[in-house]
Amino acid sequence: MTGLSDPFNRPINYLRISVTDRCNLRCIYCMPAEGIDLLPHGEILTYEEIATIVRLAAELGINKLRLTGGEPLVRAKLTELVAMLADIDAIDDISLTTNGVLLKEYASELKQAGLKRVNVSLDSLNQDKFERITRHRKLSDVLQGIEAAKACGLNPVKINMVVMRGINDDEILGFAKFTITEGWHVRFIELMPFVTDNPPEGHSIGRKANSHPQFMSANEIKERLNSLGELKPCLPITGNGPAKYFRFPQASGTIGFITPVSQHFCFSCNRLRLTAEGKLRPCLLSDQEIDLRQPLRSGASPEKLKQVITEAIQTKPKEHQLAQGHTSKKRLMSQVGG
C-alpha cells in the first residue's frame, strides 16, 4: 500500500460504489416521479469487475468502502459482492447506505457476508409525509429494517434525514428525541441542489443553494433543538464521513450535522466515487468523470488501471461551487449515490 493523495494533499482512502441506478422509492429530492432512463444491464459493472477495481484501489491505499445506489438492495445477490470485497485484505471497513425498505430481509446475511454497518435514509416518521417524500407507503418496512439491522449487529445504525423547510422540518425535534429515548444516531443533512427541479418546488439549475426556499442550514436546525437541552460536541461513533457529532447529556444516541452548503467540508474530503457503469467521479457535485469500464473491459493491465484511478484523483477539485450557483448537470442524486 503506497497511499493516495490529491493535488491538495488530502489523503484519499475511501471509495463509494454505486452498484445500481435502480431504486424502489422516488424521493422528491433524488428522482422524478416517473423514474429515470435505466442503464442497460450490460453497461452495469459486474460484481467481479467491481471487486477487481477495489482490489487495485486497495493496493493504492483505499481501505474503506461504502455501497450505494440507487438503492443497493434491489440488486440481486448483493451479499455475494459484500463477501468478495470482505475477502480483500487491505479493506477494513465496508458499509452500506440504504432506504431500508428491504433491510429486514437482508440484514442478517449482509452481516454474515462481512458488512460492518448501515446508514438508513429516513426523512419522516409520519406515514402520510413519508409517502409524500418517497411517493411510496413503506414507512413500516423501513422501521422494521432499522430494528433488524440493530438486532444482527450492523451497528451503529445511522439515520440520515434530509431537512426540507415546509416539508419535514416540523419533525426535527421528533427525530432528535429518538436519540434520547431509543438511542438512535441521527444525522441532519442540508438539502443539496442537483440537476433537476426536485423537490417539486425544487432546486433550479443555477440557483444558489442557500437561497432555496426549502433549504435550512445546520445552524437553524441546531437552534430548533434548544428545547431538548444543551447539545455537547462528541467524538464520531464510527465512520469516515463529514458529520460533526453532538449528544444531549441524557442521550445514548448522537446527533450529527452534515453541512455541504452552509459549511462545506471539501478541505477534508477523502473520497472517490465509482458509478454503476464504471465512471470514477472525484467530486459529488462536479460533472468531472473518468471512464474505468472501457479500459477494464478492453483488457488493460492492472498497472494501467491503477494509473487511471490515480489520474482520476489528480483531477479532484479543491472545493465545490455551490456558492456560485454551479452544480452537477449530468446526473440525478440517485445516479451518484450521495
QUIZIDA-V57971 format. One record per residue. N is the residue number from 0. RES is the residue in one small letter. SS is DSSP state (2 for helix, 1 for strand, 0 for the rest). OMEGA is omega in radians with two decimals (none if undefined). BURIAL is + if it has 24 or more other C-alpha atoms within 12 Angstrom, else -. Layout:
N_RES_SS_OMEGA_BURIAL ; N_RES_SS_OMEGA_BURIAL
This chain:
0_m_0_-3.10_- ; 1_t_0_-3.08_- ; 2_g_0_-3.12_- ; 3_l_0_3.00_+ ; 4_s_1_-3.12_+ ; 5_d_0_-3.09_+ ; 6_p_0_-3.12_- ; 7_f_0_3.07_- ; 8_n_0_3.02_- ; 9_r_0_3.08_+ ; 10_p_1_3.13_+ ; 11_i_0_-3.10_+ ; 12_n_0_-2.96_+ ; 13_y_1_-3.14_+ ; 14_l_1_3.04_+ ; 15_r_1_-3.02_+ ; 16_i_1_3.02_+ ; 17_s_1_-3.06_+ ; 18_v_0_3.13_+ ; 19_t_0_3.02_+ ; 20_d_0_-3.11_+ ; 21_r_0_3.11_+ ; 22_c_0_3.14_+ ; 23_n_0_2.97_+ ; 24_l_0_3.12_+ ; 25_r_0_-3.05_+ ; 26_c_0_-2.93_+ ; 27_i_0_3.12_+ ; 28_y_0_-2.98_+ ; 29_c_0_-3.01_+ ; 30_m_0_3.08_+ ; 31_p_0_-3.12_+ ; 32_a_0_-3.11_+ ; 33_e_0_-3.11_- ; 34_g_0_-3.10_- ; 35_i_0_3.00_- ; 36_d_0_-3.03_- ; 37_l_0_3.10_- ; 38_l_0_3.01_- ; 39_p_0_-3.07_- ; 40_h_2_-3.08_- ; 41_g_2_3.13_- ; 42_e_2_3.14_- ; 43_i_0_3.09_+ ; 44_l_0_3.02_+ ; 45_t_0_3.08_+ ; 46_y_2_3.12_+ ; 47_e_2_3.11_- ; 48_e_2_3.10_+ ; 49_i_2_-3.13_+ ; 50_a_2_3.09_+ ; 51_t_2_3.13_+ ; 52_i_2_-3.12_+ ; 53_v_2_-3.14_+ ; 54_r_2_3.12_+ ; 55_l_2_3.11_+ ; 56_a_2_3.11_+ ; 57_a_2_3.09_+ ; 58_e_2_3.12_+ ; 59_l_2_3.13_+ ; 60_g_0_3.08_+ ; 61_i_0_3.11_+ ; 62_n_0_-3.12_+ ; 63_k_1_-3.07_+ ; 64_l_1_2.94_+ ; 65_r_1_3.10_+ ; 66_l_1_-3.12_+ ; 67_t_1_3.08_+ ; 68_g_0_0.15_+ ; 69_g_0_3.03_+ ; 70_e_0_-3.01_+ ; 71_p_2_-3.06_+ ; 72_l_2_3.05_+ ; 73_v_2_3.09_+ ; 74_r_0_-3.05_+ ; 75_a_0_3.01_- ; 76_k_0_3.13_- ; 77_l_2_-3.14_+ ; 78_t_2_3.11_+ ; 79_e_2_3.09_+ ; 80_l_2_3.13_+ ; 81_v_2_-3.14_+ ; 82_a_2_3.12_+ ; 83_m_2_-3.12_+ ; 84_l_2_3.13_+ ; 85_a_2_3.14_+ ; 86_d_0_3.13_- ; 87_i_0_-2.94_+ ; 88_d_0_-3.01_- ; 89_a_0_-3.12_+ ; 90_i_0_-3.09_+ ; 91_d_0_3.13_+ ; 92_d_1_3.07_+ ; 93_i_1_3.14_+ ; 94_s_1_-3.02_+ ; 95_l_1_2.96_+ ; 96_t_1_-3.03_+ ; 97_t_1_3.01_+ ; 98_n_0_3.00_+ ; 99_g_0_-3.06_+ ; 100_v_0_-3.10_+ ; 101_l_0_-3.01_+ ; 102_l_2_3.13_+ ; 103_k_2_-3.09_+ ; 104_e_2_-2.96_- ; 105_y_2_-2.99_+ ; 106_a_2_-3.05_+ ; 107_s_2_-3.11_+ ; 108_e_2_3.03_+ ; 109_l_2_3.10_+ ; 110_k_2_-3.13_+ ; 111_q_2_-3.13_- ; 112_a_2_3.10_+ ; 113_g_0_3.07_+ ; 114_l_0_-3.08_+ ; 115_k_0_-3.01_+ ; 116_r_1_-3.11_+ ; 117_v_1_2.90_+ ; 118_n_1_-3.12_+ ; 119_v_1_3.08_+ ; 120_s_1_-3.10_+ ; 121_l_0_-3.00_+ ; 122_d_0_3.09_+ ; 123_s_0_3.03_+ ; 124_l_0_3.11_+ ; 125_n_0_-3.02_- ; 126_q_2_-3.11_- ; 127_d_2_-3.14_- ; 128_k_2_3.06_+ ; 129_f_2_3.14_+ ; 130_e_2_3.11_+ ; 131_r_2_-3.07_+ ; 132_i_2_-3.03_+ ; 133_t_2_-3.07_+ ; 134_r_0_3.06_+ ; 135_h_0_-3.09_+ ; 136_r_0_-3.01_- ; 137_k_0_-3.10_+ ; 138_l_2_-3.11_+ ; 139_s_2_3.09_+ ; 140_d_2_-3.12_+ ; 141_v_2_-3.13_+ ; 142_l_2_3.08_+ ; 143_q_2_3.11_- ; 144_g_2_3.10_+ ; 145_i_2_-3.13_+ ; 146_e_2_3.11_+ ; 147_a_2_3.12_+ ; 148_a_2_3.09_+ ; 149_k_2_-3.05_+ ; 150_a_2_-3.09_- ; 151_c_0_3.02_+ ; 152_g_0_3.06_- ; 153_l_0_-3.01_+ ; 154_n_0_-0.02_+ ; 155_p_0_3.00_+ ; 156_v_0_3.14_+ ; 157_k_1_-3.14_+ ; 158_i_1_-3.12_+ ; 159_n_1_3.11_+ ; 160_m_1_3.01_+ ; 161_v_1_-3.06_+ ; 162_v_1_-3.14_+ ; 163_m_0_-3.12_+ ; 164_r_0_3.11_+ ; 165_g_0_3.13_- ; 166_i_0_-3.13_+ ; 167_n_0_-3.10_+ ; 168_d_2_3.08_+ ; 169_d_2_3.12_- ; 170_e_2_-3.13_+ ; 171_i_2_-3.13_+ ; 172_l_2_-3.14_+ ; 173_g_2_3.08_+ ; 174_f_2_-3.12_+ ; 175_a_2_3.13_+ ; 176_k_2_3.12_+ ; 177_f_2_3.04_+ ; 178_t_2_3.13_+ ; 179_i_2_-3.01_+ ; 180_t_2_-3.05_- ; 181_e_0_-3.12_- ; 182_g_0_3.13_+ ; 183_w_0_3.00_+ ; 184_h_1_-3.01_+ ; 185_v_1_3.03_+ ; 186_r_1_3.06_+ ; 187_f_1_-3.04_+ ; 188_i_1_3.08_+ ; 189_e_1_3.11_+ ; 190_l_0_3.14_+ ; 191_m_0_3.05_+ ; 192_p_0_3.03_+ ; 193_f_0_-2.85_+ ; 194_v_0_-3.04_+ ; 195_t_0_-3.13_+ ; 196_d_0_3.05_+ ; 197_n_0_-0.01_+ ; 198_p_0_-3.06_+ ; 199_p_0_3.08_- ; 200_e_0_-2.68_- ; 201_g_0_-3.13_+ ; 202_h_0_3.02_+ ; 203_s_0_3.09_+ ; 204_i_0_3.13_- ; 205_g_0_3.11_+ ; 206_r_0_3.06_+ ; 207_k_0_-2.97_+ ; 208_a_2_-3.05_+ ; 209_n_2_3.08_+ ; 210_s_2_-3.12_+ ; 211_h_0_-3.06_+ ; 212_p_0_3.14_- ; 213_q_0_3.13_+ ; 214_f_0_3.05_+ ; 215_m_0_-3.09_+ ; 216_s_0_3.11_+ ; 217_a_2_3.13_+ ; 218_n_2_3.11_- ; 219_e_2_3.07_- ; 220_i_2_-3.12_+ ; 221_k_2_3.12_+ ; 222_e_2_3.12_- ; 223_r_2_-3.03_+ ; 224_l_0_-3.06_+ ; 225_n_2_-3.09_- ; 226_s_2_-3.12_- ; 227_l_2_-3.13_+ ; 228_g_0_-3.08_- ; 229_e_0_3.04_- ; 230_l_1_3.14_+ ; 231_k_1_3.13_- ; 232_p_1_3.07_- ; 233_c_0_3.13_- ; 234_l_0_3.06_- ; 235_p_0_3.11_+ ; 236_i_0_3.02_+ ; 237_t_0_3.06_+ ; 238_g_0_-2.99_+ ; 239_n_0_-3.01_+ ; 240_g_0_-3.01_+ ; 241_p_0_-3.06_+ ; 242_a_0_2.96_+ ; 243_k_1_-2.94_+ ; 244_y_1_3.12_+ ; 245_f_1_3.14_+ ; 246_r_1_2.94_+ ; 247_f_1_-3.09_+ ; 248_p_0_-3.07_- ; 249_q_0_-3.01_- ; 250_a_0_2.98_+ ; 251_s_0_3.08_- ; 252_g_0_-3.09_+ ; 253_t_1_3.03_+ ; 254_i_1_3.09_+ ; 255_g_1_3.07_+ ; 256_f_1_3.10_+ ; 257_i_1_-2.88_+ ; 258_t_0_-3.09_+ ; 259_p_0_-3.07_+ ; 260_v_0_-2.99_+ ; 261_s_0_-3.14_+ ; 262_q_0_-3.02_+ ; 263_h_0_-3.06_+ ; 264_f_0_-3.09_- ; 265_c_2_-3.09_+ ; 266_f_2_-3.13_- ; 267_s_2_-3.09_+ ; 268_c_0_-3.07_+ ; 269_n_0_-2.92_+ ; 270_r_1_3.04_+ ; 271_l_1_-3.11_+ ; 272_r_1_3.06_+ ; 273_l_1_-3.13_+ ; 274_t_0_-3.07_+ ; 275_a_0_3.14_+ ; 276_e_0_2.95_+ ; 277_g_0_3.04_+ ; 278_k_1_3.03_+ ; 279_l_1_-3.07_+ ; 280_r_1_-3.07_+ ; 281_p_0_-3.12_+ ; 282_c_0_-3.14_+ ; 283_l_0_-2.97_+ ; 284_l_0_3.06_+ ; 285_s_0_3.13_+ ; 286_d_0_3.12_+ ; 287_q_0_3.13_+ ; 288_e_0_3.12_+ ; 289_i_1_-3.08_+ ; 290_d_1_3.08_+ ; 291_l_0_-3.10_+ ; 292_r_2_-3.07_+ ; 293_q_2_3.10_- ; 294_p_2_3.13_- ; 295_l_2_-3.11_+ ; 296_r_2_3.11_+ ; 297_s_0_3.07_- ; 298_g_0_3.10_- ; 299_a_0_-3.14_- ; 300_s_0_3.07_- ; 301_p_2_-3.13_- ; 302_e_2_3.10_- ; 303_k_2_3.14_- ; 304_l_2_3.08_+ ; 305_k_2_3.07_+ ; 306_q_2_3.11_+ ; 307_v_2_3.12_+ ; 308_i_2_-3.14_+ ; 309_t_2_3.14_+ ; 310_e_2_3.10_+ ; 311_a_2_3.14_+ ; 312_i_2_-3.14_+ ; 313_q_2_3.07_+ ; 314_t_0_-3.10_+ ; 315_k_0_-3.11_+ ; 316_p_0_3.13_+ ; 317_k_0_-3.13_+ ; 318_e_0_3.09_+ ; 319_h_0_-3.05_+ ; 320_q_0_-3.14_+ ; 321_l_2_-3.10_+ ; 322_a_2_3.12_- ; 323_q_2_3.12_- ; 324_g_0_-3.13_+ ; 325_h_0_3.07_+ ; 326_t_0_3.13_+ ; 327_s_0_3.13_+ ; 328_k_0_-3.10_- ; 329_k_0_-2.94_- ; 330_r_0_2.91_+ ; 331_l_0_3.07_+ ; 332_m_2_-3.11_+ ; 333_s_2_-3.13_+ ; 334_q_2_-3.11_+ ; 335_v_0_3.10_+ ; 336_g_0_3.07_+ ; 337_g_0_none_+
